[in-house]
Amino acid sequence: MSAGSEPAMRRKHLALLLIFALGLSASVLVSARKKPASHAMDEQKRALHALNRLTFGPRPGEVERVAAMGADKWIDQQLHPESIDDHAVEARLAGFTTLQMNTREMIEKFPPPQVVKEVAEGKRSMPRDPQERAIYESQVDAYRDRQEQKQAKGDQDPNNPSADMNADQKAAQREARLHADARAQQLLDLPPDERFQQILKMPPEERRMLARDMKPDERDRVMQEFTPEQRETVMAMVNPQQVITTELQQAKVVRTVYSERQLDEVMTDFWFNHFNVFLGKGPDRYLLTGYERDVIRPHALGKFKDLLEATAKSPAMLFYLDNWLSVGPHSEMAQGMQQRAGSYRRGPFGIPVSRPPNPNAQQKKNKREGLNENYARELMELHTLSVNGGYSQKDVTEVAKVFTGWTLKQPRQGGGFEFNPRTHEPGPKYVLGKVIKEHGEREGEQVLEMLAKSPQTAHFISLKLAERFVSDDPPPALVDRMAETFRKKDGDIREVLRTLFQSPEFWSPDAYRAKVKTPLEFVVSAVRASGVDVENPMPLVQNLNRMGMPLYGAQPPTGYSMKAETWVNSAALLSRMNFALALGAGRMRGLNFDAARILPDGQAPPDRTGALAALEASLLAGDVSKNTHDTILQQMNDPQVTGMRLDDSARPPNVGVLAGLLMGSPEFQRR
């Protein structure tokens, strides 16, 4: 084949995928609304249905194991995750050391920009630990380099064209990459410990450029056999904050793929989305690890009121919805505006959150740094009562007053929650027709308890759970029974779920494969179903970015939608198809597909039809329509998809391509 024909072949290949995805788009939209034939589920289907709803998708052989155990018994086990041994997944997470750090430790080891600036200006000393010092030195060098570039840009003659400068920069980048390649080869000749010590001995600029300019494969080889701390140090030389965020994202992927406590993972994901905090809002990069670990996860199957209070006092939520800045209009702090101005000019870790105070614009500054209603509004609209929960704007304002004083202790050092009486609004408040007497911090706890016990909250939370586990439009009678359990059991989430899982609506044939997977559910279910071994979770994280669902990346407080209409469109399905084919073909770095894990006796039948049937049984329990079956066979007869000629009968079927096409099918898109 000539080199000139490759682009044309690529275009035809993509065109074939697009045609397939377009057909699937319509199929998913129709079949997601179509009700299956009305017949009771046998034990095999009960097991599959339970696995599709309570986990991120069944693994090879898991349907049979759950069916043999009994779906009801397995569900009861999942409702008590503390009884399930999960040491295997914890071993996989051991390399992500930031998962066990508190915020102060993260700030010290992976300094944010303001801390680097203070070190560069001599206002803070360098750490003594050699690895931490290497990170600081690299970041200070980068900071000074940026300052010099700004100075040079300011001094540049505006009459001179910038093209030569750009050309020089490109030439410098090429030279840096060549130097990094050569230096990487020298390092690879050394044992791992000596290799790491050589990196630490490099001048800061060379050390930083090496870590930045190496190709990903080269970086992986250089860091091969490094300890987790050594790998983190090298990566932090380029971007300390990114080490924290990528470890958090990778850990989520590892847990969803490998944890035996699958319902606990599903509920942790559900509640994080319900009480959403955006990773990209400044200091929340340092706060989300503790937020998920210490606030969401421990309460995922506990009492709702405990979860609600934990989120309200979380530094991540206090910062995300700005309640840490809220000041009562008649508080002690409000009476001394000049004193208050300097106190709130910087956020956690010294990151600016507002302009410096203007003493000549006191009224305007009052509005900016006075009462903040963000948290009060989302607390009632999104966290408890719902948008139709019967509250007024007056209630929002009164609740905002209640939560004045709920702030952060020593925010520049990453401190936790504290109640500051100087910013708290004095006097009684009136919330939902009830008087909240002046009682400092206790006022907020009283409002949280009142909201947690509200019948509107019971209904709203039950509705959202039914939407997650049953259908996008769950039966009202089921929601009402769940809400009744919520009220009777004091918001016990485990008992509400038990009511749901024991309901006839959950086990109705109408609910079988009625939910369309979100990108996260699709990606993880494909990995689990295909038995792929995940050595490097980052390609999965990156694919979720491309699919429009970056982990911890929902910017609005609403979080991500769990409904089909958000995720079903031609472009999204094409992206899923490309991912599935790449996964099955083994084209993703650090993800190892082995057909033996999903085929009977580890071998595929010699013909394409037989191999497809075997994979349909393994990946989809045989739930494949004739249209999907015929479409995949048609694609398998095209050598540009399979890489095989029609008369090439001596070669076995391409199991990876078959698996990829099935994972991109309408049936696999549903759970």
Sequence and secondary structure as in RCSB ss.txt:
>XXXX:A:sequence
MSAGSEPAMRRKHLALLLIFALGLSASVLVSARKKPASHAMDEQKRALHALNRLTFGPRPGEVERVAAMGADKWI
DQQLHPESIDDHAVEARLAGFTTLQMNTREMIEKFPPPQVVKEVAEGKRSMPRDPQERAIYESQVDAYRDRQEQK
QAKGDQDPNNPSADMNADQKAAQREARLHADARAQQLLDLPPDERFQQILKMPPEERRMLARDMKPDERDRVMQE
FTPEQRETVMAMVNPQQVITTELQQAKVVRTVYSERQLDEVMTDFWFNHFNVFLGKGPDRYLLTGYERDVIRPHA
LGKFKDLLEATAKSPAMLFYLDNWLSVGPHSEMAQGMQQRAGSYRRGPFGIPVSRPPNPNAQQKKNKREGLNENY
ARELMELHTLSVNGGYSQKDVTEVAKVFTGWTLKQPRQGGGFEFNPRTHEPGPKYVLGKVIKEHGEREGEQVLEM
LAKSPQTAHFISLKLAERFVSDDPPPALVDRMAETFRKKDGDIREVLRTLFQSPEFWSPDAYRAKVKTPLEFVVS
AVRASGVDVENPMPLVQNLNRMGMPLYGAQPPTGYSMKAETWVNSAALLSRMNFALALGAGRMRGLNFDAARILP
DGQAPPDRTGALAALEASLLAGDVSKNTHDTILQQMNDPQVTGMRLDDSARPPNVGVLAGLLMGSPEFQRR
>XXXX:A:secstr
  GGGHHHHHHHHHHHHHHHHHHHHHHHHHHHHS   S    HHHHHHHHHHHHSS   TTHHHHHHHH HHHHH
HHHT GGGS  HHHHHHHTT GGGG  HHHHHHHS  HHHHHHHHTTSS   SSHHHHHHHHHHHHHHHHHHHHH
HHHHHS TTS SHHHHHHHHHHHHHHHHHHHHHHHHHHTS HHHHHHHHHHS HHHHHHHHHHS HHHHHHHTTT
  HHHHHHHHHTT HHHHHHHHHHHHHHHHHHH S HHHHHHHHHHHHHT   TTSTTHHHHHHHIIIIIIGGGT
TSBHHHHHHHHHT HHHHHHTTGGG   TTSHHHH HHHHHHHTSB GGG B S    TT HHHHHHHHS   HH
HHHIIIIISS TTSS  HHHHHHHHHHTTTEEESSGGGT  EEE TTTS  S EEETTEEE S THHHHHHHHHH
HHT HHHHHHHHHHHHHHHT SS  HHHHHHHHHHHHHTTTBHHHHHHHHHTSTTTTSGGGTT SB  HHHHHHH
HHHHHT EES  HHHHHHHHHTT  TT   STT    SHHHH SHHHHHHHHHHHHHHHTT STTEE  GGGTSG
GG   SSHHHHHHHHHHHHHTT   HHHHHHHHHHHT HHHHS  TT TTS   HHHHHHHHHTSTTTTB 
